[in-house]
Amino acid sequence: MFHFLQGVDFMQNGISIYPGLDNTLSENLALIETAAALGLPRLFTSLHIPETDPSALKRELGVLLKAARAHHMEIISDVSPATLTLLGLKEFNLSAFRMLGITTLRLDDGFTCEDIARLSHNSQHIRLQLNASTMTGRLLQKLVDAKTDFSSIDALHNFYPRTGTGLSEETLARKTAMLHKTGIRIGAFLPSQNGRRRSPLRDGLPTLEDHRAMPTSLAARHLVALGIDSVFLADALPTDEELRCLASLEDNQVVLAADLLTRDAAQKHLLTQTFTARIDEARDAVRAQESRRLLQGNIAPEHTAERPYGAVTIDNSGYGRYMGELEIIKNGQPADPRVNVAAQVKESDRFLIDYISPGRRFSLFFPA
């Protein structure tokens, strides 16, 4: 479980609910209660899954959405023209979705750029979500030309039930950067590793194929490192620990799991802080911009060992005015009596060091 500083910026993350599919009504209601208690403010649902039992969906949907509204959750519904048949609607009417309590519509197949532009100016105060995974520069320009109101729009990547079909990191990063340039915030999905995976395949529902079997905490922090603004657990019934992981995510920073090597109070206090990587990027290390002024107390030499890749070092009193300099080593360095090795980034997390670009915030946590 994460232990972060008070006063940080937390993300608008969420859960997924699929009435008429895998969970009982009581299980879905309990999931909403747990998510709300943890401060997860968003709920995603899909109203066009072929395997859904239509009668169960119609019976349960109103109850579930009412429970989510009671906790002031944003309700996001994935819709397509097939949704009309599933809900028994004669036409695509925003008032019908508003009456159900749905506040955001994710527009999937079947909607033109002109449709999206028109709907973005609706008087029902319903927000729209673009499919971030299928968006192209050409489509985005068509939305601009159609005078879309982007103030009421964000975007959410797909999830991919079949093994081998998830996005590559390069594709996610490219499409996310393109949408960010227009000011659109982007969400993505994670699978559950230890909970109930959604039918029919039960192979997890990741956006990135790399995350299909990756531990939830690491995959979630990877998405944040990639610039994703909100993270959703996509599977049917995630564990409470997975929900707590999402509730603890911090916005727009790289968070690394590490092993604590120091017993010194001043160094331990420094290691709990959030830092900014210096703009003048060093060849051999990520340098914390604020660490020396955040230091409380004196640092004596301790564990002045060799500094391998991923070592978290703090300069001791032998370095004079550099005492308190905190670095994460990118290129291995020899032992120096003036430099303490205070922690070591866990092997599983070392790839995240590459995402700490100049000016990026970063922090460490120490799992039990």
C-alpha positions in Angstrom: 0.0 0.0 0.0 1.3 3.5 -0.8 2.1 6.0 1.8 2.3 9.5 0.2 2.5 13.0 1.4 -0.6 14.9 2.4 -1.7 17.7 0.0 -0.6 16.0 -3.3 -2.8 16.0 -6.4 -4.7 12.8 -6.7 -6.2 11.5 -10.0 -9.8 11.1 -11.1 -9.6 7.3 -11.3 -12.4 4.8 -11.5 -14.0 1.3 -11.6 -16.0 -0.6 -14.3 -19.4 -2.1 -13.8 -21.1 -4.6 -16.2 -24.7 -5.2 -15.2 -26.1 -8.4 -16.6 -22.7 -10.1 -17.0 -20.4 -11.6 -14.4 -21.3 -10.1 -11.0 -24.4 -10.3 -8.9 -26.3 -7.1 -8.2 -25.1 -7.2 -4.6 -21.5 -7.7 -5.7 -21.7 -4.7 -8.0 -23.3 -2.5 -5.3 -20.6 -3.5 -2.8 -17.9 -2.6 -5.4 -19.5 0.9 -5.8 -19.5 1.3 -2.0 -15.9 0.3 -1.7 -14.7 2.5 -4.5 -16.7 5.5 -3.2 -15.3 5.0 0.3 -11.7 5.1 -1.1 -12.5 8.3 -3.0 -12.6 6.9 -6.5 -14.9 9.3 -8.3 -15.6 7.7 -11.7 -17.6 4.7 -12.9 -17.3 3.2 -16.4 -20.0 0.9 -17.9 -20.6 -0.4 -21.4 -24.1 -0.7 -22.9 -23.2 -2.7 -26.0 -21.4 -5.9 -24.8 -22.8 -8.8 -26.9 -22.6 -11.3 -24.0 -24.8 -9.2 -21.7 -28.1 -10.6 -20.5 -30.4 -7.8 -21.6 -33.2 -8.5 -19.1 -30.7 -8.5 -16.2 -29.1 -5.3 -17.5 -32.5 -3.5 -17.6 -33.4 -4.8 -14.2 -30.1 -3.8 -12.5 -28.9 -0.8 -14.4 -31.1 1.8 -12.7 -30.3 0.4 -9.2 -26.6 0.6 -9.8 -26.6 4.0 -11.4 -28.7 5.3 -8.5 -26.1 4.0 -6.0 -23.3 5.6 -8.0 -25.2 9.0 -8.1 -25.7 8.8 -4.4 -21.9 9.0 -4.0 -21.6 11.8 -6.6 -19.7 9.5 -9.0 -19.2 10.5 -12.6 -21.0 7.8 -14.7 -19.4 7.1 -18.1 -21.2 4.9 -20.5 -19.7 3.3 -23.6 -22.5 3.6 -26.3 -23.0 2.7 -29.9 -26.1 2.5 -32.1 -26.5 -1.0 -30.7 -27.2 0.6 -27.3 -30.6 1.7 -28.5 -31.7 -1.9 -29.0 -30.3 -3.0 -25.6 -32.1 -0.2 -23.7 -35.3 -0.4 -25.9 -34.9 3.2 -27.1 -36.4 4.3 -30.4 -33.8 7.0 -31.0 -30.6 8.4 -29.7 -31.9 10.8 -27.1 -29.6 12.5 -24.6 -32.5 13.1 -22.3 -32.9 9.4 -21.8 -29.3 9.0 -20.8 -29.6 12.0 -18.4 -32.6 10.5 -16.8 -30.6 7.3 -16.1 -28.0 9.5 -14.4 -25.3 9.0 -17.1 -23.2 12.1 -17.2 -20.6 11.2 -19.8 -21.1 9.3 -23.1 -18.1 7.5 -24.6 -18.9 7.5 -28.3 -17.8 4.3 -30.0 -18.5 3.0 -33.5 -21.3 4.6 -35.5 -20.8 8.3 -34.7 -19.4 10.7 -37.3 -17.3 13.8 -36.5 -20.3 15.9 -37.3 -22.4 13.9 -34.8 -19.8 14.4 -32.1 -19.5 18.1 -32.8 -23.3 18.5 -32.6 -23.6 16.5 -29.4 -20.8 18.5 -27.8 -23.1 21.6 -27.8 -25.9 19.8 -26.0 -28.1 21.5 -23.4 -28.3 18.4 -21.1 -24.8 19.1 -19.6 -23.7 15.6 -20.8 -20.0 15.4 -21.4 -18.5 13.3 -24.3 -15.6 11.0 -24.4 -13.6 10.2 -27.6 -12.0 6.8 -28.2 -8.4 7.7 -27.7 -7.1 4.5 -29.3 -8.7 5.1 -32.7 -8.3 8.8 -32.9 -6.1 10.2 -35.7 -4.8 13.6 -36.6 -7.2 13.7 -39.6 -10.2 12.9 -37.4 -9.1 15.4 -34.8 -8.8 18.1 -37.5 -12.3 17.2 -38.7 -13.6 17.7 -35.2 -12.0 21.1 -35.1 -13.4 22.1 -38.5 -16.9 21.0 -37.3 -16.6 23.5 -34.4 -16.6 20.9 -31.7 -16.8 22.2 -28.1 -13.7 20.6 -26.7 -14.4 22.1 -23.2 -17.0 19.3 -22.7 -14.8 16.5 -24.1 -12.1 14.1 -22.8 -10.9 10.8 -24.1 -10.5 7.2 -23.0 -8.4 4.5 -24.6 -9.9 1.1 -25.4 -9.3 -2.1 -23.4 -8.5 -5.4 -25.3 -10.0 -8.7 -24.1 -8.0 -11.0 -26.5 -4.4 -11.7 -25.6 -2.0 -10.1 -28.1 -4.3 -7.3 -29.2 -3.5 -4.6 -26.7 -1.7 -1.4 -27.7 2.0 -0.9 -27.8 3.5 1.7 -25.5 4.6 3.7 -28.6 1.1 3.8 -29.9 -0.4 4.8 -26.6 2.2 7.5 -26.1 1.8 8.9 -29.6 -2.0 9.1 -29.5 -2.0 10.5 -26.0 0.5 13.3 -26.9 -1.6 14.2 -29.9 -4.8 14.6 -27.8 -2.9 16.4 -25.0 -1.9 19.1 -27.5 -5.6 20.1 -27.8 -6.0 20.1 -24.0 -7.9 16.8 -23.9 -7.3 14.7 -20.8 -6.8 11.0 -21.4 -7.8 7.8 -19.5 -6.7 4.2 -19.9 -7.6 0.8 -18.5 -5.8 -1.8 -16.3 -6.7 -5.5 -15.8 -7.2 -7.1 -12.4 -4.5 -9.6 -11.5 -6.0 -11.1 -8.4 -9.8 -10.4 -8.7 -12.5 -11.7 -11.0 -11.7 -11.1 -14.7 -14.5 -10.3 -17.0 -16.1 -12.9 -19.3 -16.2 -14.3 -21.9 -12.4 -14.7 -22.3 -11.2 -13.8 -18.7 -7.7 -12.8 -20.0 -7.8 -9.3 -18.5 -8.8 -6.0 -20.0 -5.7 -3.9 -20.4 -5.1 -1.0 -22.7 -1.4 -1.8 -23.0 -0.6 -5.4 -23.9 2.4 -5.2 -21.6 0.1 -4.8 -18.7 -1.9 -8.1 -19.2 0.2 -9.9 -16.5 1.9 -6.9 -14.8 1.3 -6.3 -11.1 -1.5 -3.7 -10.8 0.6 -1.2 -8.8 3.4 -1.2 -11.3 1.1 -1.0 -14.3 -0.8 1.9 -12.9 2.3 3.8 -12.1 3.6 3.0 -15.6 0.4 4.6 -17.1 1.0 7.8 -15.0 4.6 7.9 -16.1 3.4 7.8 -19.7 1.2 10.8 -19.1 -2.2 9.2 -18.6 -4.5 11.5 -16.6 -7.0 8.9 -15.2 -6.8 5.1 -14.7 -9.7 2.7 -14.6 -9.7 -0.9 -13.4 -11.6 -2.6 -16.3 -12.3 -6.1 -15.0 -15.5 -7.3 -13.3 -14.4 -7.5 -9.6 -11.0 -6.1 -8.6 -9.6 -6.8 -5.2 -9.8 -4.2 -2.4 -5.9 -3.8 -2.6 -6.2 -3.1 -6.3 -8.8 -0.4 -5.6 -6.6 1.1 -2.9 -3.7 1.2 -5.4 -5.8 3.3 -7.8 -7.0 5.6 -5.0 -3.4 6.3 -4.0 -2.1 7.3 -7.4 -0.6 10.7 -7.8 -1.0 12.9 -10.8 1.8 13.5 -13.3 4.8 12.1 -11.5 7.0 9.0 -11.7 6.7 6.9 -8.5 9.3 4.2 -7.9 9.2 1.3 -5.4 12.5 0.9 -3.6 14.3 -0.9 -0.8 15.3 1.3 2.1 19.0 0.9 3.1 19.5 3.7 5.6 18.5 3.8 9.3 19.3 7.5 9.6 16.3 9.7 10.4 17.4 12.7 8.3 17.9 10.5 5.2 14.6 8.6 5.8 12.8 11.9 6.0 14.3 13.2 2.8 13.4 10.0 1.0 9.7 10.6 1.7 9.6 13.9 -0.2 8.4 14.6 -3.8 11.2 16.0 -6.0 11.6 17.6 -9.4 14.3 16.4 -11.8 16.7 19.2 -12.6 16.3 20.8 -16.0 20.1 20.6 -16.7 20.0 16.8 -17.0 23.1 15.0 -15.9 24.7 12.2 -17.9 25.0 9.7 -15.0 22.1 10.5 -12.6 18.6 12.0 -12.1 19.3 14.9 -9.8 16.6 16.2 -7.4 16.2 19.9 -7.6 15.0 20.5 -4.1 16.7 17.9 -2.0 19.4 20.1 -0.3 17.0 22.7 0.9 14.6 20.0 2.1 17.3 18.4 4.3 16.6 18.5 8.0 19.7 17.8 10.1 23.2 16.6 9.3 24.1 13.5 7.3 27.1 11.4 8.5 28.8 8.9 6.2 26.8 5.6 6.0 26.8 2.8 3.5 29.2 4.5 1.2 29.2 1.6 -1.2 29.4 1.2 -5.0 26.5 2.9 -6.8 24.8 0.6 -9.4 22.0 1.5 -11.8 19.0 2.4 -9.7 20.9 3.3 -6.5 19.3 6.3 -4.6 22.2 8.3 -3.2 22.4 11.2 -0.7 25.6 13.2 -0.3 26.9 13.2 3.2 28.7 15.9 5.2 32.0 15.0 3.5 30.7 16.8 0.4 30.4 20.1 2.1 27.6 22.3 0.6 26.4 19.4 -1.5 25.2 17.6 1.6 21.7 16.4 1.0 22.0 16.1 -2.8 19.7 13.2 -3.8 20.3 11.3 -7.0 19.1 8.2 -8.8 22.0 6.6 -10.6 21.5 6.0 -14.3 25.1 4.9 -15.1 26.9 2.9 -12.4 29.5 4.7 -10.3 32.2 3.6 -7.9 32.1 3.9 -4.2 32.7 7.4 -2.8 33.2 8.1 1.0 31.2 11.4 0.5 28.1 9.6 -1.0 25.7 7.4 0.9 23.6 4.7 -0.9 20.3 5.3 1.0 18.0 3.1 -1.1 17.8 0.9 -4.2 15.1 1.1 -6.8 13.5 -2.4 -7.1 14.5 -4.3 -10.2 10.9 -4.4 -11.4 10.6 -0.6 -11.3 14.0 0.4 -12.8 12.6 0.8 -16.3 10.5 3.7 -14.9 13.7 5.7 -14.2 13.8 6.5 -18.0 10.5 8.4 -17.7 12.0 10.9 -15.2 12.6 13.6 -17.8 14.0 17.1 -16.9 11.4 19.0 -15.0 9.3 15.8 -14.2 8.2 15.2 -10.6 9.3 11.9 -9.0 9.1 10.2 -5.6 9.9 6.9 -3.9 7.9 4.5 -1.7 9.1 1.5 0.3 6.7 -1.5 0.3 6.7 -3.6 3.4 
